[in-house]
Amino acid sequence: MQFYRTSKRLINVGLVARVISRNLFIIAIGLMSCLVVGILYQEDILPFVYTILIVLAVGTGFHLLQRNQPDNQRVEVHDAYFTVTFSWFVICFLGALPYLLSGSISHFANAMFESVSGFTTTGSSILSDIEILPKSILFWRSLTHWIGGIGIIVLVIIIMPSLHIGGYHLFVRESSLHEKIKPRIKAVASRLLLIYVMLTIIEIVLLTIGGMDLFDSICHAFGTVATGGFGTKNDSLISYSPYIQYVVMVFMILAGTNFTIHYYMLKREFVKVRQNNELKFYIKTLAVIGFIVSIGLYSSTSKGLEESFRAGYFQVISIITCTGFATDDYLQWPLYTWFILFFSMFIGGSTGSTAGGIKAARHLVLFKNLKRIFQQLTSQNAILTIRINNKHLNEDENSGILTFILVYFYVFVAGSLILTILGVDLQTATSSVATCMAGIGPGMGTVGPVNNFGHLSDAVKLTLTMLMIIGRLEIFTVILLFTRRFWQHR
């Protein structure tokens, strides 16, 4: 089934239906696990029963739309952009149902905000008292992180080769600058999923060893590996032991690392790991900014050396990897640390990771461009190229990356202006937009690490909800759908 305009194909509805139906069946499996949690804790499971039935019904409807589709169709760029974006909207909408049907969140705008924040691994919340929620709802919140971070993407890639519709092409919509792995997509996707599961299990074990109960360990592992930030306590990780905080810190770094690095580590291709410029830039950035903030805390507050080190590095790592967990209220820190943390919101983790933001590789390319400009000022006849991971970056790729950074800031400014027009103070508006676009979680002003987004108006929440999706889907993926040229016949 297809839409037509002047006898030219516009969007392949069958392809869209095929991908969404499989995504929804995955979501249904996730909801069933919440059903089990509800039974174990003797909670009302009807909200999940109803949600599962609705998701399966919608998934079956999409499946019927594509049942006559040939398996060897070519995936056009238009199809990929539309499919990825529309999939996220459908999944996030249906993901809000458990909140609404259980009464945990009774308002649609709030439920949609929480659902989108989960699936986009943002971690911003409208909830003021998380601990009163049923365990099954808490588990669903954290599971949306785990699915949204990389699980659903990898699972779809595993399924796509059997459908012959170019699953790898859909995957690159999620990360426009990542290393293209050469082997077959299905084998690579299986290994990526294995790595994702292994990291989750190892963190669960380590957190449990540290005294965190199993349920909380699972939820926090989901939030860490997905760089999400939803937890089970009102104070995030502030009340947990230094051991727990260090474990989470390490896994935030691992989750913010390009998963092709983990892939190469698993294959023992250490040369490729050492040659990865983005990894070096990512680690150095974390180290330098963390050191500056830690020294600032040690010299300007009553914190001891170890506590300053732990608090400074944890918050920096959490923000740069776009995780959003907190072990301290950084709004109580010296003013200059606020500026450092605010600008850190625009860095992001590595490409090909579950982190959001602009991404380390794009910043690396930006700095290499600045270096090239200064070199050309002294050697005007020199032909200087930009290399990433020992490979030349052609001018089209280079300009595309620089354009992305520019557009990212345009969207940030536009979003901040919209929020100020809607009555939000400037500090809250700018930090809310920055944190939602990058998928971080807490911001500054009235949405700091010990506050939430619940007091904001519906218009503001829906604006931030849209920005979460735009940021998570690499901006262009969503924005292109609102251009006239996208919908013109081909």
Long-range contacts (C-beta under 8 A, 24 or more apart in sequence): 1-65, 1-66, 1-68, 1-69, 5-489, 6-489, 7-489, 8-489, 8-490, 9-76, 9-490, 10-78, 10-487, 10-489, 10-490, 11-78, 11-79, 11-82, 12-73, 12-76, 12-79, 13-65, 13-66, 14-65, 14-66, 14-68, 14-69, 14-73, 15-66, 15-69, 15-73, 15-75, 15-79, 15-83, 15-165, 16-79, 16-82, 16-83, 16-86, 16-87, 17-62, 17-63, 17-65, 17-66, 18-62, 18-63, 18-66, 18-69, 18-163, 18-165, 19-83, 19-87, 19-156, 19-165, 19-170, 20-59, 20-62, 20-83, 20-86, 20-87, 20-90, 21-59, 21-60, 21-62, 21-63, 21-65, 21-66, 22-156, 22-159, 23-87, 23-90, 23-91, 23-152, 23-156, 24-55, 24-56, 24-58, 24-59, 24-62, 24-90, 24-91, 24-94, 25-56, 25-59, 26-147, 26-151, 26-152, 26-155, 26-156, 27-55, 27-59, 27-91, 27-94, 27-95, 27-147, 27-152, 28-52, 28-55, 28-56, 28-59, 30-140, 30-143, 30-147, 31-55, 31-98, 31-140, 33-139, 33-143, 34-98, 34-136, 34-137, 34-139, 34-140, 34-143, 35-136, 37-135, 37-136, 37-139, 38-134, 38-135, 38-136, 40-135, 41-134, 41-135, 41-136, 43-134, 43-135, 43-136, 44-102, 44-134, 45-136, 46-101, 47-97, 47-98, 47-101, 47-102, 48-98, 48-136, 48-140, 50-97, 50-101, 51-94, 51-97, 51-98, 51-101, 54-94, 54-97, 55-94, 55-97, 58-90, 58-94, 71-163, 71-164, 71-165, 72-164, 73-164, 73-165, 74-166, 75-165, 75-166, 75-169, 75-170, 76-490, 78-486, 78-490, 80-166, 80-169, 80-170, 80-173, 81-173, 81-477, 81-480, 81-481, 81-486, 82-481, 83-170, 84-170, 84-173, 84-174, 84-473, 84-477, 85-469, 85-473, 85-477, 85-478, 85-481, 88-119, 88-120, 88-469, 88-472, 88-473, 89-469, 91-119, 91-152, 92-116, 92-119, 92-120, 92-469, 95-119, 95-144, 98-136, 98-137, 98-140, 99-137, 102-134, 102-136, 102-137, 104-133, 104-134, 104-137, 107-458, 109-458, 109-461, 109-462, 109-465, 110-454, 110-461, 112-461, 112-462, 112-465, 113-453, 113-461, 113-462, 113-464, 113-465, 114-141, 115-144, 116-465, 116-468, 116-469, 117-230, 117-441, 117-465, 117-468, 118-142, 118-144, 118-145, 118-148, 118-228, 118-230, 119-144, 119-145, 119-147, 119-148, 120-148, 120-356, 120-439, 120-468, 120-469, 120-471, 120-472, 121-145, 121-148, 121-149, 121-226, 121-227, 121-228, 121-229, 121-322, 121-354, 121-356, 121-439, 121-472, 122-228, 122-229, 122-322, 122-324, 122-356, 122-435, 122-436, 122-439, 122-440, 122-441, 122-468, 122-472, 123-223, 123-228, 123-229, 123-230, 123-323, 123-324, 123-325, 123-439, 123-440, 123-441, 123-442, 124-324, 124-432, 124-435, 124-436, 124-440, 124-441, 124-442, 124-443, 124-447, 124-452, 124-453, 124-464, 124-468, 125-230, 125-441, 125-452, 125-453, 125-454, 126-452, 126-453, 126-454, 126-456, 126-461, 127-452, 127-454, 128-234, 128-452, 128-454, 129-234, 130-231, 130-232, 130-233, 130-234, 131-232, 131-233, 131-234, 135-215, 138-219, 138-232, 139-215, 139-218, 139-219, 141-219, 141-230, 142-218, 142-219, 142-220, 142-222, 142-223, 142-228, 142-230, 142-231, 142-232, 143-222, 144-230, 145-222, 145-223, 145-226, 145-228, 145-229, 145-230, 146-200, 146-222, 146-223, 146-225, 146-226, 146-228, 148-226, 148-228, 148-472, 149-196, 149-225, 149-226, 149-227, 149-228, 149-255, 149-354, 150-192, 150-196, 150-226, 150-259, 150-354, 151-193, 151-196, 151-226, 154-189, 154-192, 154-193, 154-196, 155-193, 157-185, 157-186, 157-188, 157-189, 157-192, 158-186, 158-189, 158-190, 158-193, 160-185, 161-185, 161-186, 162-186, 173-473, 173-474, 173-477, 174-473, 174-474, 175-351, 175-352, 175-359, 175-474, 176-351, 176-400, 176-404, 176-474, 176-476, 177-351, 177-359, 177-361, 177-362, 177-365, 177-397, 177-401, 178-258, 178-260, 178-351, 178-352, 179-258, 179-260, 179-276, 179-352, 179-389, 181-260, 181-263, 188-263, 191-263, 191-266, 192-259, 192-262, 192-263, 194-266, 195-259, 195-262, 195-263, 195-266, 196-225, 196-259, 199-225, 199-251, 199-254, 199-255, 199-262, 200-225, 203-247, 203-248, 203-251, 206-247, 207-244, 207-247, 207-248, 210-240, 210-241, 210-243, 210-244, 210-247, 211-241, 211-243, 211-244, 212-240, 212-244, 220-248, 220-325, 221-251, 223-323, 223-325, 224-248, 224-251, 224-252, 224-255, 224-323, 224-325, 225-251, 225-254, 225-255, 225-354, 226-255, 226-354, 227-252, 227-255, 227-256, 227-321, 227-322, 227-323, 227-324, 227-349, 227-353, 227-354, 227-355, 227-356, 227-439, 228-323, 228-324, 228-441, 229-318, 229-323, 229-324, 229-325, 229-440, 229-441, 229-442, 231-325, 235-326, 235-450, 236-325, 236-326, 236-327, 236-449, 237-325, 237-326, 237-327, 238-326, 238-327, 238-328, 238-329, 240-327, 242-306, 242-310, 245-310, 245-314, 245-327, 246-310, 248-314, 248-325, 249-310, 249-313, 249-314, 249-317, 252-317, 252-318, 252-321, 252-323, 252-325, 253-283, 253-286, 253-317, 253-321, 255-321, 255-323, 255-349, 255-353, 255-354, 255-355, 256-282, 256-317, 256-320, 256-321, 256-322, 256-323, 256-349, 256-350, 256-353, 256-354, 256-355, 257-282, 257-349, 257-350, 257-353, 258-350, 258-351, 258-352, 258-353, 259-352, 259-353, 259-354, 260-352, 261-350, 275-389, 275-390, 276-389, 277-361, 277-364, 277-387, 277-388, 277-389, 278-350, 278-351, 278-360, 278-361, 278-364, 278-388, 278-389, 279-350, 281-360, 281-361, 281-363, 281-364, 282-349, 282-350, 282-360, 285-320, 285-347, 285-360, 285-363, 286-313, 286-316, 286-317, 286-320, 289-316, 289-320, 289-340, 289-344, 290-316, 290-317, 292-340, 293-337, 293-340, 293-341, 296-333, 296-334, 296-336, 296-337, 296-340, 297-333, 297-334, 297-337, 300-333, 300-334, 301-333, 301-334, 315-341, 316-340, 316-341, 316-344, 318-440, 319-344, 319-345, 319-440, 320-344, 320-347, 320-348, 320-349, 320-355, 320-357, 321-349, 321-353, 321-355, 322-348, 322-349, 322-355, 322-356, 322-357, 322-438, 322-439, 322-440, 322-441, 323-355, 323-440, 323-441, 324-435, 324-440, 324-441, 324-442, 325-441, 326-442, 326-449, 326-450, 328-449, 329-448, 329-449, 329-450, 330-448, 330-449, 331-444, 331-448, 331-449, 331-450, 338-444, 341-444, 342-430, 342-431, 342-434, 342-444, 345-431, 345-434, 345-435, 345-438, 345-440, 346-408, 346-412, 346-434, 346-438, 348-438, 355-439, 356-437, 356-438, 356-439, 356-440, 356-471, 356-472, 357-437, 357-438, 357-439, 357-440, 357-471, 358-404, 358-405, 358-408, 358-438, 361-388, 361-401, 362-401, 362-404, 362-405, 363-405, 364-388, 365-393, 365-398, 365-401, 365-402, 366-401, 366-402, 366-405, 369-398, 369-402, 404-474, 404-475, 404-476, 407-475, 407-476, 407-479, 408-437, 408-475, 411-437, 411-467, 411-470, 411-475, 411-479, 412-437, 415-463, 415-464, 415-467, 418-463, 419-460, 419-463, 419-464, 422-457, 422-459, 422-460, 422-463, 423-457, 423-460, 424-456, 424-460, 432-456, 432-460, 432-464, 433-464, 433-467, 436-464, 436-467, 436-468, 436-471, 437-467, 437-468, 437-470, 437-471, 438-471, 439-468, 439-471, 439-472
